[in-house]
Amino acid sequence: MSLSTQAAREFKGTHTEGRSPEELRELLSHVGAELELAPAEIIIEWAVATFGERFCVTSSMGDAVLAHLASTVAPGIDVVFLDTGYHFVETIGTRDAVEATLPVTLRTITPALSVVEQDAAYGKDLFQRDPDLCCKLRKVEPLADALGDYDAWATGLRRAETHNRVIAPVIGWDARKGKVKVSPLARWSDDQFATYVIEHSVLVNPLVHDGYPSIGCWPCTRRVAPGDDPRSGRWAGTTKTECGIH
């Protein structure tokens, strides 16, 4: 039996009881260093075998690389997508295409307040006046709530993306969420990422080919000139570089 087949079998209907934060942190002390240099597939296999249905993949739908990779290890795995209410139509289209073409269970989560309700409570266009609060309400808090169903979550973070992410561990501890944070692609270079997309015909958000190498909410995302920092189009004109999730 292959590792992927074994992991997929263990994934289905197992590990449904959540572990305490202390148990999770103790687990990390034994495996973090061992998996640091492991291939992405092995990292996901470990997470699936360890956490079963208490493990999910998150995706902003800039591409489907992580969702594709996880689905080859554990068909039916939960892929969590956060619909902020401010996404580009292309991002929603990519989400729909992932759900239609990959063997995953796609979970779309939304903030407690709709955009209209947020405007009424905080004033129109909060993203212009207080982008940190807007991200907190529409991204950070909804994701934290959704992750209550899981002990561990996988992100598509790569160290090559920004200077802020060069120390992102493959297996880490998210103290604010009390969860194990898994970044299977952390060590992937841009070339490795592009090769995977081509070799596996992975879905990519059309905006990536239209000058948006890093895609967030439409009010706070701008095109990037060739050769510039891929994330310079996020919250352009401000000192903000991250939404707060990571």
C-alpha positions as CSV (number, residue, x, y, z in Angstrom):
1,M,0.0,0.0,0.0
2,S,1.4,3.4,-0.9
3,L,1.8,6.1,1.7
4,S,-0.9,8.2,0.0
5,T,-3.4,5.3,0.0
6,Q,-2.7,4.5,3.6
7,A,-3.0,8.2,4.6
8,A,-6.3,8.5,2.7
9,R,-7.7,5.5,4.5
10,E,-6.7,6.8,7.8
11,F,-8.1,10.2,7.0
12,K,-11.7,9.0,6.5
13,G,-13.6,8.9,9.8
14,T,-10.7,9.0,12.2
15,H,-9.2,11.2,14.8
16,T,-12.5,13.0,15.4
17,E,-11.7,13.9,19.0
18,G,-9.8,17.2,19.3
19,R,-6.5,17.3,21.2
20,S,-5.7,19.8,23.9
21,P,-3.2,22.6,23.0
22,E,-0.7,21.0,25.4
23,E,-1.0,17.7,23.6
24,L,-0.5,19.4,20.2
25,R,2.5,21.3,21.3
26,E,4.1,18.1,22.7
27,L,3.5,16.4,19.4
28,L,5.3,19.2,17.6
29,S,8.4,18.9,19.7
30,H,9.0,15.4,18.3
31,V,8.2,15.9,14.6
32,G,9.0,19.5,13.6
33,A,12.7,19.0,12.8
34,E,12.1,15.5,11.3
35,L,9.8,16.9,8.7
36,E,11.6,20.1,7.9
37,L,13.3,18.7,4.8
38,A,10.6,16.2,3.8
39,P,8.8,16.4,0.5
40,A,5.5,18.3,0.5
41,E,3.6,15.0,-0.1
42,I,5.1,13.4,3.0
43,I,4.3,16.4,5.1
44,I,0.7,16.2,4.1
45,E,0.6,12.5,4.6
46,W,1.9,12.9,8.1
47,A,-0.7,15.6,8.9
48,V,-3.5,13.4,7.5
49,A,-2.4,10.3,9.3
50,T,-1.9,12.3,12.5
51,F,-5.0,14.4,12.6
52,G,-7.4,12.7,10.2
53,E,-10.6,14.8,9.9
54,R,-9.2,17.3,12.4
55,F,-6.9,18.5,9.6
56,C,-7.9,20.9,6.7
57,V,-6.3,22.8,3.9
58,T,-6.9,26.5,3.5
59,S,-6.8,28.3,0.2
60,S,-7.3,31.9,-0.9
61,M,-7.8,30.6,-4.5
62,G,-4.9,32.4,-6.1
63,D,-4.2,28.9,-7.3
64,A,-5.1,25.3,-6.5
65,V,-1.6,23.9,-6.0
66,L,-2.0,23.0,-2.3
67,A,-5.6,21.8,-2.8
68,H,-4.5,19.6,-5.7
69,L,-1.5,18.2,-3.8
70,A,-3.7,17.4,-0.7
71,S,-6.4,15.8,-2.8
72,T,-3.8,13.3,-4.2
73,V,-3.0,12.2,-0.6
74,A,-6.4,12.3,0.9
75,P,-9.3,12.5,-1.5
76,G,-12.3,14.3,0.1
77,I,-10.1,16.4,2.4
78,D,-11.7,19.7,3.6
79,V,-10.5,22.8,1.7
80,V,-11.5,25.9,3.6
81,F,-12.1,29.1,1.6
82,L,-12.8,32.4,3.2
83,D,-15.3,34.5,1.2
84,T,-14.7,38.0,2.5
85,G,-17.5,39.5,0.4
86,Y,-14.8,41.6,-1.4
87,H,-13.3,39.0,-3.7
88,F,-12.7,39.4,-7.4
89,V,-15.2,37.5,-9.5
90,E,-12.2,35.6,-10.9
91,T,-11.4,34.3,-7.4
92,I,-14.9,33.1,-6.8
93,G,-14.7,31.4,-10.2
94,T,-11.5,29.7,-9.3
95,R,-13.1,28.5,-6.1
96,D,-16.0,27.1,-8.1
97,A,-13.7,25.4,-10.5
98,V,-11.7,23.8,-7.7
99,E,-14.9,22.4,-6.2
100,A,-16.0,21.0,-9.6
101,T,-12.7,19.4,-10.7
102,L,-10.9,18.2,-7.6
103,P,-11.8,15.4,-5.2
104,V,-12.1,17.8,-2.2
105,T,-14.8,18.9,0.2
106,L,-14.9,22.6,-0.2
107,R,-16.1,24.7,2.8
108,T,-16.8,28.3,2.1
109,I,-16.9,30.4,5.3
110,T,-18.1,34.0,5.6
111,P,-17.7,36.8,8.2
112,A,-20.3,37.3,10.9
113,L,-21.4,40.6,9.2
114,S,-22.2,41.0,5.5
115,V,-20.5,43.9,3.8
116,V,-23.8,45.9,4.1
117,E,-24.0,45.1,7.8
118,Q,-20.4,46.1,8.4
119,D,-21.0,49.4,6.6
120,A,-23.9,50.1,8.8
121,A,-22.0,49.2,12.0
122,Y,-18.6,50.7,11.2
123,G,-19.2,53.1,8.3
124,K,-18.8,52.6,4.6
125,D,-15.5,51.5,3.1
126,L,-13.8,50.5,6.3
127,F,-11.0,49.0,4.3
128,Q,-9.9,52.6,3.4
129,R,-10.0,54.0,6.9
130,D,-8.9,51.1,9.0
131,P,-7.7,48.1,6.9
132,D,-6.4,46.3,9.9
133,L,-9.9,46.2,11.5
134,C,-11.5,45.3,8.2
135,C,-9.1,42.3,7.8
136,K,-9.8,41.3,11.4
137,L,-13.5,41.3,10.9
138,R,-13.6,39.7,7.4
139,K,-10.6,37.4,7.6
140,V,-8.9,36.8,10.9
141,E,-11.9,36.2,13.1
142,P,-14.0,34.1,10.6
143,L,-11.0,31.8,9.9
144,A,-10.3,31.4,13.6
145,D,-13.9,30.4,14.2
146,A,-13.9,27.9,11.3
147,L,-10.7,26.3,12.6
148,G,-12.4,25.4,15.8
149,D,-13.4,22.2,14.0
150,Y,-9.7,21.3,13.4
151,D,-6.5,20.6,15.3
152,A,-4.2,21.5,12.4
153,W,-4.5,23.4,9.2
154,A,-2.3,23.7,6.0
155,T,-1.4,26.9,4.3
156,G,0.2,27.6,1.0
157,L,2.9,29.8,2.5
158,R,6.2,29.8,0.7
159,R,9.4,31.3,2.0
160,A,10.2,32.6,-1.4
161,E,7.2,34.9,-1.4
162,T,8.3,37.7,0.9
163,H,11.0,38.6,3.4
164,N,8.4,38.3,6.2
165,R,8.0,34.6,5.4
166,V,11.6,33.4,5.0
167,I,11.5,31.8,8.5
168,A,8.1,30.2,8.1
169,P,8.4,26.6,9.6
170,V,7.1,23.6,7.7
171,I,5.4,22.5,10.9
172,G,4.8,25.2,13.4
173,W,2.6,26.3,16.3
174,D,0.0,29.0,15.9
175,A,-0.3,30.3,19.5
176,R,-3.2,32.7,18.8
177,K,-5.3,29.9,17.3
178,G,-4.0,27.1,19.5
179,K,-3.5,25.0,16.3
180,V,-0.7,23.2,14.5
181,K,0.1,25.2,11.3
182,V,1.4,23.1,8.4
183,S,3.2,24.7,5.4
184,P,4.0,21.9,3.1
185,L,5.2,24.2,0.3
186,A,7.4,26.4,2.5
187,R,10.7,25.4,0.9
188,W,9.4,25.5,-2.7
189,S,11.1,27.9,-5.0
190,D,9.2,29.9,-7.6
191,D,10.5,27.5,-10.2
192,Q,9.3,24.4,-8.3
193,F,5.9,26.0,-7.9
194,A,5.7,26.8,-11.6
195,T,6.8,23.3,-12.6
196,Y,4.1,21.7,-10.5
197,V,1.5,23.9,-12.0
198,I,2.6,22.9,-15.5
199,E,3.2,19.2,-14.9
200,H,-0.2,18.7,-13.2
201,S,-2.3,21.3,-15.2
202,V,-3.2,22.9,-11.9
203,L,-5.9,25.6,-11.9
204,V,-4.5,29.1,-11.4
205,N,-6.6,32.3,-10.9
206,P,-6.7,34.2,-14.2
207,L,-5.7,37.4,-12.4
208,V,-2.2,35.9,-11.9
209,H,-1.7,36.3,-15.7
210,D,-3.1,39.8,-15.6
211,G,-0.6,41.5,-13.4
212,Y,-1.8,40.2,-10.0
213,P,0.8,37.8,-8.7
214,S,-0.7,38.1,-5.1
215,I,-4.5,38.3,-4.9
216,G,-6.5,39.6,-2.0
217,C,-9.7,41.6,-1.8
218,W,-10.4,43.8,-4.8
219,P,-10.5,47.1,-3.0
220,C,-7.0,46.5,-1.5
221,T,-5.2,44.8,-4.4
222,R,-3.5,46.4,-7.4
223,R,-1.6,45.2,-10.4
224,V,2.2,44.8,-10.0
225,A,4.7,45.9,-12.6
226,P,6.9,43.1,-14.0
227,G,10.0,42.7,-11.7
228,D,8.4,44.3,-8.7
229,D,7.8,42.6,-5.4
230,P,4.9,40.2,-6.1
231,R,3.1,41.4,-2.9
232,S,3.6,45.1,-3.5
233,G,0.1,45.3,-4.9
234,R,-1.4,44.3,-1.6
235,W,-2.6,47.3,0.4
236,A,-0.6,49.5,-2.0
237,G,0.2,52.9,-0.6
238,T,0.2,51.7,3.0
239,T,2.7,50.1,5.3
240,K,0.4,47.1,5.7
241,T,1.9,43.8,4.3
242,E,-0.1,41.0,5.9
243,C,-3.8,40.6,6.7
244,G,-3.1,39.1,10.2
245,I,-3.9,35.5,9.5
246,H,-0.3,34.5,9.4
